[in-house]
Amino acid sequence: MSLVETIGILIQLILAYEMGVYSTFALTLIAALFLYGSNLFFAAVFLKNVTTDSAFKYWTLSYKVTYSITVFLGSVVNFKVYRVIYGRFFNLDHFNAAFDEP
């Protein structure tokens, strides 16, 4: 659902601007700025706190591509994407990160 949220905000920005509904455009722009600010803040917290976990560091060595894509999508699309690396998505090892202190 978090991907739909980002797409919805972007579509609403475009349509509100094209239709000339500037109050909706302004409020949606504020929402988009808040979302991307939250994404960047959470990425900074994630990189500072989570990446210091020794079990997680070992997992990132095994799954570098999954880790890189997750950090990129979490920063650009939506911070909720980080849940995919520890949510056992389709019961795959790529999405089952280990933590010493979850």
N, C-alpha and C positions, 0 to 999 in steps of 0.2 A: 504493500500500500504506500510505502514511503516514496517509491518512484513515481506513483501517480500524483502524489502531492506536489512534487517539483514540477512535473509536466503541467499540471493544472495551473499552478501559479504562473508559469511562463506563458501558457496559452491565454490566461486571463489578462496578463499584462498586454499582450499583443492585441487582443480583441478590444479591450477597453480603450487603448490608444487609437486604434483604427475607427472605432465608433464614436470617438470624441467624448467619452464619459470619463472626464479627467479626475473626478473625485474617486471613482473606483480604481483608476489607474494609479493614483497617488497612494491609496491605501494598500493596493496590491504590491506596489513597489516597496513600500515599507515592510510588508510581509516577506518579500523576496530578500531584501537586505537583512532582515532578522534571521531568516533561514540560512543564508550564506554566512552570516556572522556566527551563528550557532555551529555550522559545519566546521568553520575554521577554528573556533574555540575548542570544540570537541576533538578535532584532529590534534591540536596542540596538547591537550590533556592526555589523549591516548598515547601520543608519542613520548610524552614525559613520564607518565605513570605506568602504563601497561607494558611498554617495551623494556622496562627494567626487570621484569619478571624472568627468572632464569629458565623456567620451563617454556615460557612463551618464546624466548630467544632461540631455544633449541628448535621449537616448532617452526619459527620463521626461516631457519636455515634449511629445513626440509621442504618448505612450501613458499619459496620466495615470490613466485608469480602470484599466487593467491593472496599473499600478504600485500604485495605492491598494488594489485588491482583493488583490493579492499580499501586500502588507505586512500588511493586516488578517488574512487567512487564515493567514499565517505566524505571526502573534502569537497568534491565538486557537485555530487548529486544530492545526497542526504546523509546526515550523520547516523541514521538508523541502519545503514548498510553494514556497520561494524558488527552487528549482531550475527551476521552470516558466518563469521569465522569461529564462533563458539556455539552455534545453534544446531550443529550436526545436520546440516542441510542435506537431505537425501541420504543420510547416514554415511557420508563420504569422509575420509580422513582429512581431505583438504579443508573441510569446514568443521573440524573438531580440534581446535587449538587447546593446548594444555596450559594450565596455570598453576603456579605454586600457591598463590593467594587469589582465588577468583573473586 
